[in-house]
Amino acid sequence: MRKIYTYGLPILSLLRLASTAGYGQHLQAAGVSGSFNVARLHTGQREFKMGSVSIDPQVDQNNDETGNGITLFGRWQVGRSGWYTQPEVGYVSTLETPVGITYNLGAIPYSNRRIRHLDARLLGGYQSGPLRLFAGPSVGYYLYNNSNSYGGSFTNADLREAAAALDVAPPRIQAAVQVGAGFSVRCFEVNARYEWWLTQYSTVISSQQQSYYLNRNLQQLILEVGFQLYKRPLQGY
């Protein structure tokens, strides 16, 4: 969270200078928001074997995981209408959807980490009175975190190897798209967003000279409450 304030505020300040220099753009609002996320890693990957261990990526596909996030945003009115642009920087953390592992002593759901990433988003939308619609791309920087892994404690060699393969971190840079709607009441905002990852949360699992590609896509519903630290009435609207 401290990183968001340390790096986010200067970024928003630069964006403000750049935007106010552009023709017909006015800073209309800036603030901070917190979110509750409901996420799931979707996959079409079928069950496969790794030595004496079976791995089922779809064992938990009907359950959602939860997370949270914090965002700094600035909103610039475009011209003298309800159109606006909204650059954001944020931090998101959500639980990883478990993968089912079956071995000689039984079956377990395995997940070693939270999915944590820093995001830079460029949203655009339309505002009519207190109501807003918006959409735009997001680029995330995945934060490696292997400290939660417990696969090394397994005594079964094949199980330990499978856990180590599942622990491999996904690509550092993640691309996504968000769409959403919200409304403002005085200095408060309430938003609902849906996010699709365009970059696959992928892992290559190699065993006995065979490779298996476990590809999953993150989708999450984001429920958000924000506070406007700066607010200005819409110009000419």
Secondary structure, DSSP 8 states (H G I E B T S, - for coil): -HHHHHHHHHHHHHHHHHHHHSTTEEEEEEEEEEEEEEEEEE-----EEETTEEEETTTTTT--EEEEEEEEEEEEEETTSSEEEEEEEEEEEEE---EEEEETTEEEEE---EEEEEEEEEEEEEEETTEEEEEEEEEEEE----TT--GGG-SSHHHHHHHHHHTS---SEEEEEEEEEEEEETTEEEEEEEEEESS-EEEEEEETTEEEEEEEEEEEEEEEEEEEEEE---TT-
